[in-house]
Amino acid sequence: MFITQIDITALNTNDHDSLTRAHVAITSDSGRVLVDCHLPLAQIEPTEHRHALMHEAIRQLRRMPEYRSGKREILLADGLLA
C-alpha cells in the first residue's frame, strides 16, 4: 500500500473522558480506508494531536493480517507525516 494522503475529520477532544478521537481517512494506490482513532490526552501535546492521530491510524493498519504477516508493505509518500 502506497499512502498518498491522510485526512482527519471529526476531531474531538474531550477533557471529561481524557481522550482525543477522530476519523482518519487514508488514501492509497489501492483505495481509501477509514480508521477510528482514540488517544489519551495526557500523552499528547495539544499541537501534536493531528500528528499523533496519523501515526495511530498507520499503527492500526500495520496490525491488519496482510501487513502484520509481511505479505504486503505500507509505504508513505514523501513528507506525508512531516
N, C-alpha and C positions, 0 to 999 in steps of 0.2 A: 504494500500500500504506500503510495507516494502522496503525502498530505500537502495540499496546496493552500488551504485556507482553514482558519479556525474562528468561528463566530460564537460569541457568548450572549445569550438572551436570558431574560427573566432573572437577572442578578438580584438577589435578595439577601440582605444581611440583617439578621435578627439578633438583637442583644439578649432577648429573653431566653432563647434556646442556644445561644453562643455558636451559631452556625452561619456559614456563608453558603448559599445554594444558588445553582444556576443550571441552565440547559446549555450544553456546549455542542455545537454543530461542527463536525469535522468533515471537510470536503476533500476528496482524494480522487485519484485517477479511476478508482473503482466505484465511486458513488459518494453518498453522504450518510454519515452516521450521527445520530443524536444520543448524547450521553448526559445523564443526570448526575450532577456532582454536588457533594456536600463536604465541606471542610470546616474544622473547628476554627473559630475566630482567633483564639488565643495564639495559634501557631502562625498567623499571617499578619504581616504589616498591612495597614489599610491601603497603601499604594501598590501592594503586590497581589491583591485579590484576583485580578484577571490572569496574571501570570501563573499563579498557583492553581487556578481552575483549569487552565490549559494543560498543565503538567498532570493534574489528576485525571483528566479525560484520556490522555495518552497512556497513563498508567493502567487505567481500566481496559483500554484497547489491548494492551500487551498481555493482559490476563486471559483474553479470549483464546480458546484452544488452538486455533490455526497459527497464532502468533507465539503463544507460550511454547508450543512444540518445536518451533523453529522452521515450520513448513513455509511460512510467509514472513516477510520482513516489513517493518514500519520505517519509512524514510520521511524526512521533513524537508520542505522547501527552504532554501537559504534565508536566514533572518526571520523565520516564522515565529520563533519563541524569543526573539530579541526584545 
